[in-house]
Amino acid sequence: MMVLTVLLMVSACSSQQKQEIKDSGREVGETTRNVTRDIGHATRDATRETGHFFRDTAKDIFGDGSDDGNEEKEADGNDE
């Protein structure tokens, strides 16, 4: 009985109302897609900047990684 009532209500909608419902749904979908894209881009950019910050900070603390590892050997005089 309930299903029949819902079908009757849906079929009673005018074609104009059905088109408005479709257009509203399309607009909501487009807005959601745009917002999701913008959030994704902002997240990507923030992640990139955070990575660069930590990379640069690590370089300041530990050096740029161009060392060949022989500093300790030269300081000790050991050739092991």
C-alpha positions as a Markdown table, in Angstrom:
| # | Residue | x | y | z |
|---|---|---|---|---|
| 1 | Met | 0.0 | 0.0 | 0.0 |
| 2 | Met | 2.8 | 2.4 | 0.9 |
| 3 | Val | 4.7 | 1.7 | -2.3 |
| 4 | Leu | 1.6 | 2.4 | -4.3 |
| 5 | Thr | 1.2 | 5.7 | -2.5 |
| 6 | Val | 4.8 | 6.7 | -3.3 |
| 7 | Leu | 4.4 | 5.8 | -6.9 |
| 8 | Leu | 1.2 | 7.8 | -7.2 |
| 9 | Met | 2.9 | 10.8 | -5.6 |
| 10 | Val | 5.9 | 10.6 | -8.0 |
| 11 | Ser | 3.8 | 10.2 | -11.0 |
| 12 | Ala | 1.7 | 13.1 | -9.9 |
| 13 | Cys | 4.7 | 15.5 | -10.2 |
| 14 | Ser | 4.6 | 17.7 | -13.2 |
| 15 | Ser | 7.4 | 17.4 | -15.7 |
| 16 | Gln | 8.5 | 20.9 | -14.7 |
| 17 | Gln | 8.9 | 19.7 | -11.1 |
| 18 | Lys | 10.8 | 16.6 | -12.2 |
| 19 | Gln | 13.1 | 18.7 | -14.3 |
| 20 | Glu | 13.7 | 21.0 | -11.3 |
| 21 | Ile | 14.6 | 18.0 | -9.1 |
| 22 | Lys | 17.1 | 16.8 | -11.7 |
| 23 | Asp | 18.6 | 20.2 | -12.1 |
| 24 | Ser | 19.0 | 20.6 | -8.3 |
| 25 | Gly | 20.6 | 17.2 | -8.1 |
| 26 | Arg | 23.0 | 18.1 | -10.9 |
| 27 | Glu | 23.9 | 21.4 | -9.2 |
| 28 | Val | 24.6 | 19.7 | -5.9 |
| 29 | Gly | 26.8 | 17.1 | -7.6 |
| 30 | Glu | 28.7 | 19.8 | -9.4 |
| 31 | Thr | 29.2 | 21.8 | -6.3 |
| 32 | Thr | 30.3 | 18.7 | -4.4 |
| 33 | Arg | 32.8 | 17.8 | -7.1 |
| 34 | Asn | 34.3 | 21.4 | -7.1 |
| 35 | Val | 34.6 | 21.5 | -3.3 |
| 36 | Thr | 36.2 | 18.1 | -3.2 |
| 37 | Arg | 38.7 | 19.1 | -5.9 |
| 38 | Asp | 39.6 | 22.3 | -4.1 |
| 39 | Ile | 40.1 | 20.4 | -0.8 |
| 40 | Gly | 42.3 | 17.9 | -2.6 |
| 41 | His | 44.4 | 20.6 | -4.2 |
| 42 | Ala | 44.8 | 22.4 | -0.8 |
| 43 | Thr | 45.7 | 19.2 | 0.9 |
| 44 | Arg | 48.3 | 18.3 | -1.8 |
| 45 | Asp | 49.8 | 21.8 | -1.6 |
| 46 | Ala | 50.0 | 21.7 | 2.2 |
| 47 | Thr | 51.6 | 18.3 | 2.1 |
| 48 | Arg | 54.2 | 19.4 | -0.4 |
| 49 | Glu | 55.0 | 22.5 | 1.7 |
| 50 | Thr | 55.2 | 20.5 | 4.9 |
| 51 | Gly | 57.6 | 18.0 | 3.2 |
| 52 | His | 59.8 | 20.8 | 2.0 |
| 53 | Phe | 59.9 | 22.3 | 5.4 |
| 54 | Phe | 61.0 | 19.1 | 7.0 |
| 55 | Arg | 63.4 | 18.4 | 4.2 |
| 56 | Asp | 65.0 | 21.8 | 4.6 |
| 57 | Thr | 65.1 | 21.6 | 8.3 |
| 58 | Ala | 66.8 | 18.1 | 8.2 |
| 59 | Lys | 69.4 | 19.5 | 5.8 |
| 60 | Asp | 70.1 | 22.3 | 8.2 |
| 61 | Ile | 70.5 | 19.9 | 11.1 |
| 62 | Phe | 72.2 | 16.9 | 9.4 |
| 63 | Gly | 73.7 | 18.4 | 6.3 |
| 64 | Asp | 72.7 | 18.1 | 2.7 |
| 65 | Gly | 73.6 | 14.4 | 2.4 |
| 66 | Ser | 76.5 | 15.0 | 0.0 |
| 67 | Asp | 79.0 | 13.6 | 2.5 |
| 68 | Asp | 80.5 | 10.3 | 1.5 |
| 69 | Gly | 80.9 | 8.9 | 5.1 |
| 70 | Asn | 84.7 | 9.2 | 5.2 |
| 71 | Glu | 84.7 | 12.0 | 7.8 |
| 72 | Glu | 85.0 | 9.7 | 10.8 |
| 73 | Lys | 87.7 | 7.6 | 9.1 |
| 74 | Glu | 89.8 | 10.7 | 8.4 |
| 75 | Ala | 89.3 | 12.0 | 11.9 |
| 76 | Asp | 90.3 | 8.6 | 13.5 |
| 77 | Gly | 93.1 | 7.8 | 11.1 |
| 78 | Asn | 91.5 | 4.4 | 10.7 |
| 79 | Asp | 91.1 | 2.9 | 7.3 |
| 80 | Glu | 88.6 | 0.2 | 8.3 |
